[in-house]
Amino acid sequence: MTAGGWHPSAFNQFVVKVHSRCNLACDYCYVYESVDQGWRGQPPVMADDVFAEACTRIRDHVQRHAVPATGLVFHGGEPLLAGAARLDRFAATARRIVGPVTSLRLGLQTNGVLVTPAFVDVFARNRIRVAVSIDGDRAGHDRHRVTKAGGGSYGRAVAGVSALAEAGLLGGLLCTIDLSNDPVTTYDALAALNPPVVDFLLPHANWAAPPPGPAGAFGRWLVTVFDRWYRADAPRPRVRLFEEILTLLLGGRADTEAIGLAPVRVAVIETDGTLEQVDALKTTYAGATRLTLRGGGNPLDAALTAPSIVARQIGAAALGDRCRPCDLRDVCGGGNYTHRYDPATGFRNPSVFCPDLMTLIRHIGATVRAELDPILRKRRTHVA
């Protein structure tokens, strides 16, 4: 604990890079198309002993800090390139080492095109929930998410989604927003796949590499999706970003990197066992994900006092002068940390998507107030 009373929050989400290469060539990829090309020096696949050591460190960390629930996500690159047998061994290792000391949830993030019955069997046997990246309909998806030969990946990705959904293993869909894609068409195509949840992701941009389009364009795109989703007949998927904004507007707490002031509690473990920060930071500058650790012992424990981790856990104190007095501060939270980067001033800046976040948050707030005000007026009249 510091002199001011702050103390770090232990990690409770671990992104484990079991394979550092990919079978697709998505042109917006934050790993392969960013300024940080550190993936080239990583082993293609994580060795069994490296994974077991990572699990031991995770176990010791969550046990020491009494973390009640822990997530471990198999990630890449494309994790399915590691093979079904290896993933089966890894899942069993994680359950054996980490499972006894915390409620362990296993997940996996994939592009979906390599899903086969053998993988589905592994996921089912090990209770692994799988999230798939899908960017809307075929045209929207295949605009960026292409094979090494340049062909589209939509058909195989959707087949993977269907196989996972049929087995009850689909955790959700991730969609990176492209202003070229119609928002309603995009939402409807995703909703038609019947996912439990959809994550709409702003493309990773910053003040040195700003997003395309005029200021506020991504916010207006999301407003259109919100209106479609909010007024849709049930059943409908959860949309994480919208639900988190609603929760924060109503005084609740959202545990996310995208918005809000909750401490970031995610650690990334590369295929060589190296501990790093979230890898979206690779889009800012080479080496941005590296951690400076002091002392020996478990690197996960040491990382909690690393300046770059502390900056992502201290909430409003880490925001710049323009963000701290903003009336939307506690909802926006400065936006995604990656999107605040400016080579001249670091990360103490508003998000490069600030106008977009303001547009979306104010619209959602106005929509909710329009529905609640008549109810509250009626209640006040009845009480009087």
Order of alpha helices (4+ residues) and beta strands (2+ residues): beta-alpha-beta-alpha-beta-alpha-beta-alpha-alpha-beta-alpha-beta-alpha-beta-alpha-beta-beta-alpha-alpha-alpha-alpha
